[in-house]
Amino acid sequence: MQTKFTFKHIDSSEAFQEYCEELLHKVESLLLKESKALVTLSLFNHEFQVDIQVPTQQKRFHAIGKNNSAYHACFDAVEKLEKQFLKTRQIQQNHRRPKLAREQREHTWRQTHQKLKKAA
């Protein structure tokens, strides 16, 4: 996953970038296609905030992690992204095919129509 880092009100850190890339690489396998990640680290009121955005063709994923430590904030944000990736992947794998859903509706309609004919 290609990552782009932005630092607001704080100096850039190679160690933080490597740590964040490592975490994102572990979660990357949950996506169906390769994508880019936009990571923003900012400092608000002595609290670090990590904002991660992953735009894909299917959906735009977004997670924010806040903590007193930049590393813990990054970990929280990546955990939230992982939950979103898993949920999206589960929906894609277990969705109903529209053709089958249409056939089921027609079958149910035929059964209801036949019951109404018998009752009349």
C-alpha positions in Angstrom: 0.0 0.0 0.0 1.4 3.4 -1.0 1.3 5.8 1.9 1.5 9.6 2.0 2.3 11.3 5.3 1.3 14.8 6.4 2.4 16.3 9.7 0.6 19.2 11.2 2.0 21.2 14.1 4.7 18.6 14.6 8.0 17.6 13.0 8.1 14.5 10.7 9.5 11.3 12.1 11.0 8.4 10.1 10.3 5.9 12.9 6.7 6.9 13.1 6.3 6.5 9.3 7.9 3.0 9.4 5.7 2.0 12.3 2.5 3.2 10.5 3.5 1.6 7.2 4.2 -1.7 9.0 0.7 -1.7 10.6 -1.0 -0.7 7.3 0.9 -3.5 5.5 -0.6 -6.1 7.8 -4.1 -4.8 7.2 -3.6 -4.3 3.5 -4.3 -8.0 2.7 -8.0 -7.5 3.7 -8.5 -5.1 0.7 -9.4 -6.7 -2.6 -7.2 -4.3 -4.7 -4.2 -2.3 -3.9 -4.8 1.3 -2.9 -3.2 4.4 -1.4 -3.4 5.6 2.2 -3.3 9.2 3.3 -2.0 9.5 6.9 -2.1 12.8 8.8 -0.5 13.2 12.2 -1.5 16.3 14.1 -1.1 17.6 17.7 -4.2 19.1 19.4 -4.1 20.2 23.1 -1.2 17.9 23.9 -3.1 14.9 22.3 -2.0 13.2 19.1 -4.5 12.6 16.4 -3.9 10.2 13.5 -6.3 10.5 10.6 -6.0 7.7 8.0 -8.0 7.8 4.7 -8.0 5.0 2.2 -9.9 5.8 -1.0 -10.7 2.8 -3.2 -12.9 2.2 -6.2 -15.5 0.5 -4.0 -15.6 2.8 -1.0 -13.7 5.5 0.9 -12.4 4.3 4.3 -11.7 6.8 7.0 -10.5 6.3 10.6 -9.3 8.7 13.4 -7.2 7.6 16.4 -6.6 9.9 19.4 -4.2 9.3 22.2 -1.4 10.8 24.3 1.1 8.8 22.3 1.4 9.1 18.5 2.1 5.3 18.2 -1.0 4.4 20.2 -3.1 6.8 18.2 -1.9 5.2 14.9 -2.6 1.7 16.3 -6.2 2.8 17.2 -6.8 4.2 13.8 -5.5 1.1 12.0 -7.7 -1.1 14.3 -10.7 0.9 13.2 -9.7 0.6 9.5 -9.3 -3.2 10.0 -12.9 -3.4 11.3 -14.1 -1.5 8.3 -12.2 -3.6 5.8 -13.5 -6.8 7.4 -17.1 -5.6 7.4 -16.8 -4.6 3.7 -15.2 -7.8 2.7 -17.8 -9.9 4.5 -20.6 -7.9 2.8 -19.0 -8.5 -0.6 -18.4 -12.2 -0.1 -21.9 -12.9 1.4 -24.1 -10.7 -0.8 -27.0 -12.2 -2.6 -26.8 -12.3 -6.4 -29.4 -10.1 -8.0 -30.5 -12.8 -10.4 -31.2 -15.2 -7.6 -33.0 -12.6 -5.6 -35.2 -11.8 -8.6 -36.0 -15.5 -9.1 -36.9 -15.9 -5.4 -39.3 -12.9 -5.6 -41.0 -14.4 -8.7 -41.3 -17.8 -7.0 -42.9 -16.2 -3.9 -45.2 -14.1 -6.1 -46.3 -17.3 -8.0 -47.0 -19.1 -4.7 -49.1 -16.2 -3.3 -50.9 -15.9 -6.6 -51.8 -19.6 -6.6 -53.0 -19.4 -3.0 -55.3 -16.5 -3.9 -56.7 -18.5 -6.9 -57.4 -21.5 -4.6 -59.2 -19.3 -2.0 -61.4 -17.6 -4.7 
